[in-house]
Amino acid sequence: MSIQEGQVMNEDIDAINRMRAITISREYGSGGGEIAARLAKRLGWHLIDHAIVEGVASEMGTSTLEAEAHDEYTEGIISRILNSLQYLYPASTVCAPPEAFLSDEDYRSAVNRIVRAAAVSGHVVIVGRASQVILAELRDVLRVRIIAPFEKRVAYVMQREGVDQRTAESRIHMKDHDRARYLQMEYHQKPEDVHLYD
């Protein structure tokens, strides 16, 4: 089903009350985060977005900054090699705080636990963090993808972030690439796969 901009949906209150969660996957600059916030407010549900990153940091005993470094991003091969060297030869590396050793696998496991716990608590709108994949087996979760034409995304990013067109286009490409790579590397899925959404 496709809802066009400005179109109003009919609400089936009983169906909404039976749902545990709604996941929102979004293209960068599509306004998906704002749509999720408005949806959560309208339904009277909790919005779970950056709280996932904060939850991971708390659970892993690391800083929010370190958790953000892993958020919807997968490190490249050079970073992996350097991190492995830090484990193998700790004396030869510059002293780093313990949070510098948070692995992608540890991060992904923590995200999975937090997303699942949020869904179990019920009546939550979860933004990103591969939640459409993590909760794929749950029948009482609605999985949504927010997209927009590239030109509208560029205009949105320019206005919201106060940047020029070239910078907006670059950010969109970079964020879309990082999110797609994260989903592919960590979950072997592609964000544009229509089978991930209802």
C-alpha positions as CSV (number, residue, x, y, z in Angstrom):
1,M,0.0,0.0,0.0
2,S,1.3,3.4,-0.8
3,I,0.3,6.6,1.0
4,Q,1.0,9.8,-0.9
5,E,2.0,13.1,0.7
6,G,-0.9,14.8,2.4
7,Q,-3.2,11.7,2.2
8,V,-5.0,10.7,5.3
9,M,-5.2,7.0,6.4
10,N,-8.2,5.4,8.0
11,E,-7.4,4.1,11.4
12,D,-8.5,0.7,12.7
13,I,-8.2,1.2,16.4
14,D,-8.6,-2.5,17.3
15,A,-5.8,-3.4,14.8
16,I,-3.5,-0.7,16.2
17,N,-4.1,-1.9,19.8
18,R,-3.2,-5.4,18.8
19,M,0.2,-4.3,17.4
20,R,3.3,-4.4,19.4
21,A,5.5,-2.1,17.4
22,I,6.0,-0.2,14.2
23,T,9.4,-0.1,12.6
24,I,10.4,2.8,10.5
25,S,13.2,2.4,7.9
26,R,14.0,5.6,6.0
27,E,16.1,7.1,3.3
28,Y,18.2,9.9,4.6
29,G,16.4,13.2,4.0
30,S,13.0,11.6,3.5
31,G,11.7,13.0,6.7
32,G,11.2,9.5,8.1
33,G,12.4,10.5,11.6
34,E,9.9,13.3,11.8
35,I,7.1,11.1,10.4
36,A,7.9,8.5,13.1
37,A,7.8,11.1,15.8
38,R,4.4,12.4,14.6
39,L,3.1,8.8,14.3
40,A,4.2,7.9,17.9
41,K,2.6,11.1,19.2
42,R,-0.7,10.4,17.4
43,L,-0.9,6.9,18.6
44,G,0.3,7.8,22.1
45,W,3.2,5.3,21.8
46,H,6.9,5.6,22.8
47,L,9.3,6.7,20.1
48,I,12.5,4.7,20.2
49,D,15.3,6.2,18.1
50,H,18.5,7.5,19.6
51,A,17.5,5.8,22.9
52,I,18.7,2.5,21.3
53,V,22.3,4.0,21.0
54,E,22.1,5.2,24.6
55,G,20.8,1.8,25.8
56,V,23.7,0.1,24.0
57,A,26.2,2.4,25.6
58,S,24.7,1.8,29.1
59,E,24.5,-2.0,28.6
60,M,28.0,-2.2,27.3
61,G,29.5,0.1,29.8
62,T,30.8,2.4,27.2
63,S,30.3,6.0,26.1
64,T,27.4,7.2,23.9
65,L,30.1,8.6,21.6
66,E,31.6,5.1,21.1
67,A,28.2,3.5,20.6
68,E,27.4,6.2,18.0
69,A,30.5,5.3,16.1
70,H,28.9,1.9,15.4
71,D,25.4,3.2,14.8
72,E,24.1,2.0,11.4
73,Y,27.7,1.9,10.2
74,T,30.1,-1.0,9.7
75,E,33.8,-0.4,9.9
76,G,36.1,-1.0,6.9
77,I,38.7,-3.7,6.6
78,I,41.6,-1.4,7.7
79,S,39.8,-0.4,10.9
80,R,39.1,-4.1,11.6
81,I,42.8,-5.0,11.1
82,L,43.9,-2.1,13.4
83,N,41.4,-3.1,16.1
84,S,42.6,-6.7,15.8
85,L,46.2,-5.6,16.3
86,Q,45.2,-3.7,19.4
87,Y,43.9,-7.0,20.9
88,L,46.9,-9.0,19.8
89,Y,49.6,-6.5,20.7
90,P,48.1,-4.2,23.3
91,A,51.5,-3.0,24.6
92,S,52.5,-1.7,21.2
93,T,49.4,0.5,20.7
94,V,48.6,3.8,22.2
95,C,46.7,3.5,25.4
96,A,43.0,3.6,24.7
97,P,40.1,3.6,27.0
98,P,38.2,0.3,27.3
99,E,35.2,1.6,25.3
100,A,37.5,1.9,22.2
101,F,37.3,-1.9,22.0
102,L,33.5,-2.2,21.5
103,S,33.3,-4.6,18.5
104,D,30.7,-4.5,15.8
105,E,29.5,-7.9,16.9
106,D,29.0,-6.7,20.5
107,Y,27.2,-3.6,19.3
108,R,24.9,-5.6,17.0
109,S,24.0,-8.1,19.8
110,A,23.2,-5.2,22.2
111,V,21.0,-3.5,19.5
112,N,19.2,-6.8,18.9
113,R,18.5,-7.2,22.6
114,I,17.3,-3.6,23.1
115,V,15.1,-3.6,19.9
116,R,13.5,-6.9,21.0
117,A,12.9,-5.7,24.5
118,A,11.3,-2.5,23.2
119,A,9.0,-4.6,21.0
120,V,8.1,-6.9,23.9
121,S,7.2,-3.8,26.1
122,G,4.7,-2.9,23.3
123,H,3.3,0.2,21.7
124,V,6.6,1.6,20.4
125,V,7.6,3.2,17.1
126,I,11.2,2.1,16.4
127,V,13.3,4.1,14.0
128,G,16.1,2.4,12.0
129,R,18.8,0.2,13.6
130,A,17.7,-2.7,11.3
131,S,14.6,-3.1,13.4
132,Q,12.6,-4.3,10.4
133,V,15.0,-7.3,10.1
134,I,15.4,-7.9,13.9
135,L,11.7,-8.1,14.4
136,A,10.8,-9.8,11.0
137,E,9.4,-12.9,12.6
138,L,6.9,-11.1,14.8
139,R,3.4,-10.9,13.2
140,D,2.3,-8.1,15.5
141,V,4.9,-5.6,14.2
142,L,4.2,-3.3,11.2
143,R,7.4,-2.7,9.1
144,V,7.4,0.5,7.1
145,R,9.9,2.1,4.7
146,I,9.8,5.9,4.1
147,I,11.2,7.0,0.8
148,A,11.2,10.3,-1.2
149,P,12.4,11.5,-4.6
150,F,16.1,12.4,-4.5
151,E,15.4,16.1,-5.3
152,K,13.0,16.4,-2.4
153,R,15.5,14.7,-0.1
154,V,18.2,17.2,-1.2
155,A,15.9,20.2,-0.6
156,Y,15.0,18.8,2.8
157,V,18.6,18.3,3.9
158,M,19.6,21.7,2.6
159,Q,16.8,23.4,4.6
160,R,17.1,21.3,7.8
161,E,20.9,21.3,8.0
162,G,21.6,24.7,6.4
163,V,24.0,23.3,3.8
164,D,24.4,23.9,0.1
165,Q,23.1,21.5,-2.6
166,R,26.5,19.8,-3.2
167,T,26.9,19.1,0.5
168,A,23.4,17.8,0.9
169,E,23.8,15.5,-2.0
170,S,27.1,14.2,-0.6
171,R,25.5,13.6,2.8
172,I,22.6,11.7,1.3
173,H,24.8,9.5,-0.7
174,M,27.1,8.8,2.3
175,K,24.3,8.1,4.8
176,D,22.4,5.9,2.3
177,H,25.7,4.0,1.6
178,D,26.5,3.6,5.3
179,R,23.0,2.4,6.2
180,A,22.9,0.0,3.2
181,R,26.3,-1.4,4.0
182,Y,25.4,-1.9,7.7
183,L,22.3,-3.8,6.8
184,Q,24.2,-5.9,4.2
185,M,27.2,-6.6,6.3
186,E,25.5,-7.3,9.6
187,Y,22.2,-8.8,8.5
188,H,22.7,-9.9,4.9
189,Q,19.8,-7.8,3.7
190,K,19.2,-4.8,1.5
191,P,17.1,-1.8,2.7
192,E,15.3,-1.6,-0.6
193,D,14.1,-5.2,-0.5
194,V,10.3,-4.9,-0.5
195,H,9.9,-8.2,1.4
196,L,11.3,-6.6,4.5
197,Y,8.2,-4.3,4.8
198,D,4.4,-4.7,5.1
